[in-house]
Amino acid sequence: MTVYEPPNNAIRSLTARALVEDADLGLSLLLVAGASGLERPITHHRIQKSGLALVGHPHGIVPSRIQILGETEVSYIQSLPLDRQAAAAAHLFSLELSLVVVTRGVAPPAVVLEAAERTGTPLAVVQERSSQAITAIHSVLDERLAPRARVHGVLVDVFEVGVLLLGKSGIGKSECALELVMRGHRLVADDVIECDFKPPGMVFGQPAALLRHHIEVRGLGILNIKDLYGVTAVRERKRLDLVVHLDSSHGESSAYDRLGIEDRHREILGVPIREVSVPVRPGRNMSSIIEIAARDELLRQAGHNPAREFIERVDAEAAHSVSTASPTLGSRQPRPTESSAPPPVVPVGERKK
């Protein structure tokens, strides 16, 4: 499976304070030491278990990742003599960690509390076991640290396909979206689309907070689609599956893909998304064309490529026609030309009566 990495300039961070106070965390979390370091940044969306660091092997420890001390790690510290407990705790907390979480409600040893307070490392205790705490933390970090980008366009849900409409200003993106809503599809975002990356390689789009459920149509102004057509006409968030670029620059002599064989992609947050370019001409029903593009994308996701399958059938038919032609075709020998010489003379006595 291909794993896509977002560009470095899209990576985000949050502070330990923001995570500890996050209402969506859903853990019974209590900060017990290191409050002075709550502004330390967390930049990685996965946690680490710090067992090896306790025995003096800090290789691979990333300070900006949340460190988990489970019941096993705490029991190991408690099994050591006091001087070695202090050394292990001092070694771990000297790494300037963003946040250390102790699970199962285990009371941290006094040397751990002292090391965390001395180094300003936030130390929290949760009642949940390690697996539950890790799952909850990962869920929040995936959302809060997701790389983001803003895209100017319109995002609509057409047959459960997230279609991103792009094109120059005034080309008719919002009008297409309004027509699609009237056909029973759903508006996700108009004008400004907040995109975020989700592993292993997906991009989701949602509207900016102030623009949610609204669309601007030239001549009519700003419309509230939810108020006009109901809650079923809008969607809060959708994965980007297809980019449709509305292009008015195609002239009669312009060349573009008429068969649909060559796949083009537009990269958003490091993820390539298939893109089609649709010429905008007077009289063309653009909403119907976008519906067909969405249906075609569903076929492609199911493993069918209509254009390539058609070309394969044409090639197979051509090969079959050649193979079933007459085997002497092309190798037929020319007929001998009749001689213009007179027939031989037969004596009278030898002629048949």
C-alpha positions as CSV (number, residue, x, y, z in Angstrom):
1,M,0.0,0.0,0.0
2,T,1.3,3.4,-1.0
3,V,1.7,5.8,2.0
4,Y,1.6,9.5,1.1
5,E,3.4,12.1,3.2
6,P,2.0,15.6,3.5
7,P,4.4,18.4,2.7
8,N,6.5,19.7,5.6
9,N,5.0,23.2,5.5
10,A,1.6,21.7,6.2
11,I,2.6,20.0,9.5
12,R,0.9,21.4,12.6
13,S,1.4,21.4,16.3
14,L,-0.5,21.9,19.6
15,T,0.6,22.5,23.1
16,A,0.5,20.0,25.9
17,R,-2.0,22.4,27.6
18,A,-4.3,22.2,24.6
19,L,-4.3,18.4,24.7
20,V,-4.8,18.1,28.5
21,E,-7.7,20.5,28.3
22,D,-9.3,19.1,25.2
23,A,-12.9,18.1,25.8
24,D,-12.8,15.5,23.1
25,L,-10.1,13.5,24.7
26,G,-12.5,11.5,26.8
27,L,-10.0,10.5,29.4
28,S,-10.1,11.0,33.2
29,L,-6.8,12.8,33.1
30,L,-5.2,14.6,36.0
31,L,-2.0,16.7,35.8
32,V,0.2,15.8,38.8
33,A,3.5,17.6,38.0
34,G,5.3,19.9,35.5
35,A,2.6,22.5,35.0
36,S,5.3,25.0,34.0
37,G,6.0,23.1,30.8
38,L,2.4,23.0,29.5
39,E,3.3,25.2,26.6
40,R,5.7,22.6,25.1
41,P,4.7,21.7,21.6
42,I,3.4,18.3,20.4
43,T,4.1,17.8,16.7
44,H,3.8,14.1,16.2
45,H,0.4,12.3,15.9
46,R,1.6,9.0,17.5
47,I,2.7,8.2,21.0
48,Q,5.8,6.4,22.3
49,K,6.4,4.0,25.2
50,S,9.5,4.9,27.0
51,G,10.6,1.6,28.6
52,L,14.0,1.5,26.9
53,A,14.8,5.1,28.0
54,L,14.4,4.0,31.6
55,V,17.4,1.6,31.2
56,G,19.6,4.2,29.6
57,H,18.8,3.7,25.9
58,P,17.1,6.9,24.7
59,H,17.7,6.1,21.0
60,G,14.6,6.8,19.0
61,I,12.8,8.9,21.6
62,V,11.3,12.0,20.0
63,P,10.7,14.7,22.6
64,S,7.7,16.2,20.7
65,R,5.8,12.8,20.9
66,I,3.7,12.0,23.9
67,Q,5.4,9.3,26.1
68,I,3.4,6.6,27.9
69,L,4.4,5.0,31.1
70,G,2.2,1.9,31.7
71,E,1.9,-0.3,34.7
72,T,4.9,-2.4,33.6
73,E,7.2,0.6,33.3
74,V,6.2,2.0,36.6
75,S,6.7,-1.3,38.4
76,Y,10.1,-1.6,36.8
77,I,11.1,1.8,38.3
78,Q,9.8,0.8,41.7
79,S,11.8,-2.4,41.6
80,L,15.1,-0.5,41.4
81,P,17.1,0.7,44.3
82,L,16.4,4.4,45.2
83,D,19.6,5.7,43.7
84,R,18.9,3.9,40.4
85,Q,15.2,5.0,40.5
86,A,16.4,8.6,40.7
87,A,19.0,8.1,37.9
88,A,16.4,6.5,35.6
89,A,13.8,9.2,36.2
90,A,16.4,12.0,35.8
91,H,17.7,10.4,32.5
92,L,14.1,10.2,31.1
93,F,12.9,13.6,32.1
94,S,16.1,15.3,30.9
95,L,15.0,14.8,27.3
96,E,12.6,17.8,27.5
97,L,9.6,15.7,26.7
98,S,6.3,17.4,25.7
99,L,4.1,15.3,27.9
100,V,4.3,12.1,29.9
101,V,1.2,10.1,30.6
102,V,1.0,7.4,33.3
103,T,-1.9,4.9,32.7
104,R,-4.2,2.7,34.9
105,G,-4.3,5.3,37.6
106,V,-0.9,4.2,39.0
107,A,0.6,6.7,41.4
108,P,4.0,7.8,40.0
109,P,7.0,7.2,42.3
110,A,8.2,10.2,44.2
111,V,11.4,10.3,42.1
112,V,9.4,10.6,38.9
113,L,7.2,13.4,40.3
114,E,10.4,15.2,41.5
115,A,12.1,14.8,38.1
116,A,9.1,16.0,36.2
117,E,8.6,19.1,38.4
118,R,12.3,19.9,38.3
119,T,12.6,19.8,34.5
120,G,9.2,21.4,33.8
121,T,7.9,18.3,32.0
122,P,4.1,17.9,32.1
123,L,3.2,14.6,33.9
124,A,-0.4,13.4,33.9
125,V,-2.2,10.3,35.2
126,V,-5.2,8.7,33.5
127,Q,-7.4,5.9,35.0
128,E,-7.8,4.1,31.7
129,R,-5.4,1.3,30.7
130,S,-2.7,1.9,28.1
131,S,-4.6,0.6,25.1
132,Q,-7.6,2.8,25.8
133,A,-5.5,5.9,26.5
134,I,-3.4,5.4,23.4
135,T,-6.5,5.0,21.2
136,A,-8.1,8.1,22.6
137,I,-5.0,10.2,22.3
138,H,-4.4,9.0,18.7
139,S,-7.9,10.0,17.8
140,V,-7.5,13.5,19.1
141,L,-4.0,14.0,17.6
142,D,-5.1,12.8,14.2
143,E,-7.7,15.5,14.2
144,R,-5.7,18.3,15.8
145,L,-2.4,17.7,14.0
146,A,-3.8,16.9,10.6
147,P,-1.9,18.9,7.9
148,R,-4.2,21.5,6.4
149,A,-4.5,23.7,3.3
150,R,-7.0,26.1,1.9
151,V,-8.3,25.6,-1.7
152,H,-10.5,28.1,-3.6
153,G,-13.3,26.2,-5.3
154,V,-16.5,24.4,-4.6
155,L,-16.9,20.9,-3.1
156,V,-20.0,18.9,-3.7
157,D,-21.1,15.3,-2.8
158,V,-22.4,13.7,-6.0
159,F,-23.4,10.1,-5.7
160,E,-21.2,9.8,-2.6
161,V,-18.2,11.0,-4.7
162,G,-16.5,14.1,-3.4
163,V,-16.2,16.4,-6.4
164,L,-14.0,19.5,-6.2
165,L,-14.9,22.1,-8.8
166,L,-12.0,24.3,-9.8
167,G,-11.8,27.1,-12.4
168,K,-11.2,30.8,-12.7
169,S,-13.5,33.2,-11.0
170,G,-16.9,33.7,-12.6
171,I,-16.7,30.5,-14.7
172,G,-19.8,29.1,-13.0
173,K,-18.7,26.8,-10.2
174,S,-21.3,27.9,-7.8
175,E,-24.0,27.8,-10.4
176,C,-23.1,24.2,-11.1
177,A,-23.2,23.4,-7.4
178,L,-26.6,25.0,-7.1
179,E,-27.9,23.0,-10.0
180,L,-26.5,19.8,-8.5
181,V,-28.2,20.5,-5.2
182,M,-31.5,21.0,-7.1
183,R,-30.9,17.5,-8.6
184,G,-30.6,16.0,-5.1
185,H,-26.9,16.1,-4.4
186,R,-25.3,17.9,-1.4
187,L,-23.2,21.0,-1.0
188,V,-20.1,20.7,1.2
189,A,-18.3,24.0,0.8
190,D,-18.3,27.0,-1.5
191,D,-15.5,29.5,-2.2
192,V,-13.1,28.4,0.6
193,I,-12.5,24.8,1.3
194,E,-10.5,23.7,4.4
195,C,-8.6,20.6,3.4
196,D,-6.9,18.2,5.9
197,F,-4.8,15.1,5.4
198,K,-5.7,11.8,6.8
199,P,-3.3,8.8,6.7
200,P,-2.6,6.6,4.8
201,G,-3.4,9.0,1.9
202,M,-6.8,10.8,2.0
203,V,-7.7,14.4,1.9
204,F,-11.0,15.7,3.4
205,G,-12.6,19.0,2.8
206,Q,-15.0,21.1,4.8
207,P,-16.3,24.7,4.7
208,A,-14.8,27.6,6.6
209,A,-16.8,28.2,9.8
210,L,-18.4,31.4,8.7
211,L,-19.3,30.1,5.2
212,R,-20.9,26.8,6.3
213,H,-24.1,26.0,4.4
214,H,-23.8,29.2,2.3
215,I,-23.2,29.7,-1.4
216,E,-22.8,32.8,-3.5
217,V,-24.6,33.0,-6.8
218,R,-23.9,36.0,-9.0
219,G,-27.1,38.1,-9.4
220,L,-28.7,36.5,-6.3
221,G,-26.1,37.1,-3.7
222,I,-25.4,34.8,-0.7
223,L,-27.9,31.9,-0.2
224,N,-28.3,29.5,2.7
225,I,-28.7,26.1,1.1
226,K,-29.7,24.4,4.4
227,D,-32.6,26.9,4.8
228,L,-33.6,26.7,1.2
229,Y,-33.5,22.9,0.6
230,G,-33.2,21.3,4.1
231,V,-30.6,19.5,6.0
232,T,-30.3,16.7,3.4
233,A,-28.9,19.2,0.9
234,V,-25.7,19.9,2.8
235,R,-22.9,17.9,4.2
236,E,-20.3,19.0,6.8
237,R,-17.3,17.1,5.5
238,K,-16.4,14.9,2.5
239,R,-13.3,13.1,1.2
240,L,-11.9,14.5,-2.1
241,D,-12.2,11.8,-4.8
242,L,-12.3,13.8,-8.0
243,V,-11.2,17.2,-9.3
244,V,-13.2,18.7,-12.1
245,H,-11.5,21.7,-13.7
246,L,-13.9,23.9,-15.6
247,D,-12.0,25.4,-18.5
248,S,-13.3,28.1,-20.8
249,S,-10.0,28.5,-22.7
250,H,-10.5,25.5,-25.1
251,G,-10.8,26.8,-28.7
252,E,-11.8,24.8,-31.7
253,S,-8.2,23.9,-32.4
254,S,-7.3,23.1,-28.8
255,A,-6.2,19.6,-28.0
256,Y,-7.5,17.7,-25.0
257,D,-8.1,14.1,-24.0
258,R,-11.2,13.0,-26.0
259,L,-10.9,9.3,-25.1
260,G,-10.2,9.6,-21.3
261,I,-7.3,7.1,-21.4
262,E,-4.6,9.3,-19.9
263,D,-5.1,9.9,-16.1
264,R,-4.2,13.3,-14.8
265,H,-3.8,14.1,-11.1
266,R,-3.7,17.2,-9.0
267,E,-1.7,17.0,-5.8
268,I,-3.3,18.3,-2.6
269,L,-1.4,17.9,0.7
270,G,0.9,15.4,-1.0
271,V,-2.0,13.2,-2.2
272,P,-2.6,12.8,-6.0
273,I,-6.3,13.2,-6.8
274,R,-7.6,12.3,-10.3
275,E,-8.5,15.4,-12.3
276,V,-10.5,15.9,-15.5
277,S,-10.7,19.0,-17.5
278,V,-14.2,19.9,-18.8
279,P,-14.6,22.6,-21.5
280,V,-17.2,25.1,-20.7
281,R,-19.3,26.1,-23.8
282,P,-22.6,27.8,-24.2
283,G,-25.5,25.3,-24.2
284,R,-23.6,22.5,-22.4
285,N,-25.4,21.0,-19.4
286,M,-22.5,21.1,-17.0
287,S,-24.4,19.6,-14.0
288,S,-25.2,16.5,-16.1
289,I,-21.6,16.2,-17.2
290,I,-20.4,16.4,-13.6
291,E,-22.9,13.7,-12.6
292,I,-21.5,11.5,-15.4
293,A,-17.9,12.2,-14.2
294,A,-18.9,11.2,-10.7
295,R,-20.5,7.9,-12.0
296,D,-17.4,7.2,-14.0
297,E,-15.2,7.7,-10.9
298,L,-17.3,5.2,-9.1
299,L,-16.7,2.7,-11.9
300,R,-12.9,3.4,-11.8
301,Q,-12.9,2.9,-8.0
302,A,-14.5,-0.5,-8.6
303,G,-11.7,-1.4,-11.0
304,H,-13.4,-0.5,-14.4
305,N,-11.9,1.9,-16.9
306,P,-14.5,2.3,-19.7
307,A,-12.1,4.1,-22.0
308,R,-9.3,1.5,-21.7
309,E,-11.7,-1.3,-21.9
310,F,-13.2,0.1,-25.1
311,I,-9.7,0.5,-26.7
312,E,-8.9,-3.1,-25.7
313,R,-12.1,-4.3,-27.4
314,V,-11.2,-2.4,-30.5
315,D,-7.7,-3.8,-30.6
316,A,-9.1,-7.3,-30.0
317,E,-11.6,-6.9,-32.8
318,A,-9.0,-5.7,-35.2
319,A,-6.7,-8.6,-34.3
320,H,-9.6,-11.0,-34.8
321,S,-10.5,-9.6,-38.2
322,V,-6.9,-10.1,-39.4
323,S,-6.7,-13.6,-38.1
324,T,-10.0,-14.8,-39.7
325,A,-9.2,-13.3,-43.1
326,S,-8.5,-15.7,-46.1
327,P,-5.3,-17.6,-45.5
328,T,-4.3,-17.0,-49.2
329,L,-4.9,-13.3,-48.9
330,G,-1.7,-11.6,-49.8
331,S,0.0,-14.7,-51.0
332,R,-2.2,-15.6,-54.0
333,Q,-0.1,-16.6,-57.0
334,P,-0.8,-14.8,-60.3
335,R,-2.7,-16.8,-62.8
336,P,-0.7,-18.0,-65.8
337,T,-1.4,-15.9,-68.9
338,E,-2.9,-17.8,-71.8
339,S,-0.5,-18.3,-74.7
340,S,-1.3,-16.4,-77.9
341,A,0.4,-19.1,-80.0
342,P,-1.8,-21.2,-82.4
343,P,-2.7,-24.7,-81.3
344,P,-0.4,-27.6,-82.6
345,V,-1.3,-29.2,-86.0
346,V,-2.6,-32.7,-85.7
347,P,-2.2,-35.0,-88.7
348,V,-5.4,-35.9,-90.5
349,G,-5.0,-39.6,-89.9
350,E,-4.6,-39.2,-86.1
351,R,-7.7,-37.1,-85.7
352,K,-10.4,-38.7,-83.7
353,K,-13.5,-39.5,-85.7
